[in-house]
Amino acid sequence: MTKRTPQGPKAPGTDALSQLGQPTTNPTSPEEATLERVPSPHQGKRYVVRFTAPEFTSLCPVTGQPDFAHIVIDYIPRQWIVESKSLKLYLTSFRNHGAFHEDCSVAIASRLVELLDPEWLRIGAYWYPRGGIPIDVFWQTGAPPEDVWIPSQDVPGYRGRG
């Protein structure tokens, strides 16, 4: 049975969510952030979910200077999808977190894989240069399924990205 909220019916599987529809504060670190999941509304169907974070920030662990990235996450769900507000708060938690580009990128993907157990997941982290060198980090769980349309990420190589 679908419960009703003042805004309308409440989606099944959302009763345990602690952040959606609630006032929240930004977590101070990725370890402190709570990532939440809800049941996939189309279990048994193969589809791609994409999240794009064009203004991701973290800190250089040596200098404390800010690092900026355009992050694209694609995944094919099995039973779970990530709840988007919790993902936004998780990504925001990196703003005061010191870690190298490679660590941030792979840590985000690894945490999502642990939470969701997706059929397939990839991350493209396109970091803006500091010191004149952009560092782009790519990781995926394995070969993408051949029978699912997975669009390219279409983030150009650095030429004044934007």
N, C-alpha and C positions, 0 to 999 in steps of 0.2 A: 504494500500500500504506500502510495506517495503522500508524504506529509505536506501540508501547506504552510507557507510562510507569508508574512504581509506582502511580499513581492510576488507570490505565486507558489506553484508546487515546488517542493524541495526534492532534488535529485536523489535517487537511491544511493546508499553508500557514503553519504556526506555527513552523517550524524557525528562521526568521530573527529571531524576536522576542527582544528583549534584556532585557525587563523582566518579562514574565509568568512566574510561577513562580520568580523570582529575587529575592533581597534588593535593595531599591532605597532610594535616598535621595531626598528631595524636591529637584527642580531649583530653583535659586535665581532663575531668571527664565524667562519664556515662551520667549525666544530659545534658552535652554539646554535646554529640555524636548524630549524625543523623543516625537513622536506616531507610533504604529505602526498598521498596518492588516493585515487578514487577508482572504482571499478571502470574498466573500459566500457563505454556504452555500446560497443559493437564487437563483442568478443566473438571470435570465429571468423571475423573479416580482417583482411590484411589492408592496412592503410598507414600512411606516413603522417606523423605529427612533427611539425617544425616549430621551434622557438628561435627567435632572433633577438639578440641583445646587442644593438649597435653602439651602446655607450657603457660597456663593461669597464670597470676600473679595479685595480689592485695596486699594491705598493711594491717597489723593488725591495727585496729583503736586505740589500746591502746599503743602498743610499737613502731609502725611504721616499724616493721620488715616485710620483704617480705613473702608472702604466695604464694604457688604454687599449681596448680591443673591441672588435666586432665579432661576436660569437654567434655561430649557427649550430643548433642542435637538431638532429633529425633522428626519429626512432619509429620503429614498428612495434606497437604494443601487443602484449599477449592479454593478460588479465587486468593490467593496471595502466592508468595514465597519471602523469604527475599533475597535481593541483597547481594551477598557474600562479596564484598569489604566493604560495610557499616557494615556488621556484624563483620568483622575482625577489623575494626577501633573501633567499639563499644567495643568489647572485650579488645582491647588494652587500651582503656580509663580507665580500672580498675587498670592499673599498678601503678598509683599514688593516688589511691582511697582507703581510709581507711574504711573497713567494715568487719564484721565478715563473716565467710565462708557461713553461712546459708543465710545471707542477700544478698551477691553477687549472690549466686546460684539461689535463688528464684526471685530476681530482674531481672536477665537475662531472665528467663523463662516468667515472668509476662510481661515484655516489649515486648517480641516476640508475646505472646498471644494477647496483646493489638493491636499490629501492623497488625498481620496476620489473626486473628480470625481463627486459624486452626481447622480442625476437631478434632485433638488430638495432644498433645505435651507432651514430657517428657524431663527432664534434669537429667543427672547423673553427679554430680560434685565430683570427687575423689581427695580429698585434701591430699597433702603430709604432714607428721607429722612435727609439731614443738612442742617441749616439750614431744616428745615420743608418741603422740596420733594423729593418722590420723582422720580426720572428713570427712565423706562422706555424701553428701546431695542429696536426691532424691525427685523429685516433678513431678507430672503429672496432666493434666487437668481432668482426669477421667479414667475409665477403657479403655484399648486399644480395638479397634474393633477386634472381633474374626476372621473376614474374610480377614484380611490384614496381610501379613507376616511382622513382626517386629522383626528384629534380636536382639539377646541379645547384651549388650554393651561390654561384654568381657574385662572389665577392672578388673584385679584380685584384691582381697583384698591386703592390703599393706604387701608386703614382699620385700621391696626395689624396688618398682614399676619401670617399665621402659619398 
